[in-house]
């Protein structure tokens, strides 16, 4: 079912062997909203060990909901489920980055209880390093 996200969300979203490795790694998290046999929303990320506490944090890499299913609370429920699972595992926090220009995503994260990092002052800067 997750491989079909290549069709529904974007080409190259997942590759079979990589997806299998991801799903078998306890530090990789994928939460999905499913209707019938189709993933209509998802959130995935990585549990990260911190240097200032023994408690892990969850870095949310991406949240997505198919256009036809947006504004129905799916994204909010996915984030709530992640928060609950993190709390149950004793994580210290969850975090993510979001482009300032992505108004819908920012509204979702605020609605779900997200707070802006004081240092960012609501600005986004993302750097990629090609290896």
Secondary structure, 3 states (H helix, E strand, C coil): CHHHHHHHCCCCCCCHHHHHHHHHCCCEEEEEEEECCEEEEEEEEEEECCCCCCCCEEEEEEEEECHHHCCCCHHHHHHHHHHHHHHHCCCCEEECCCCCCCHHHHHHHHHCCCCCCCCCCCCCCCCCCCC
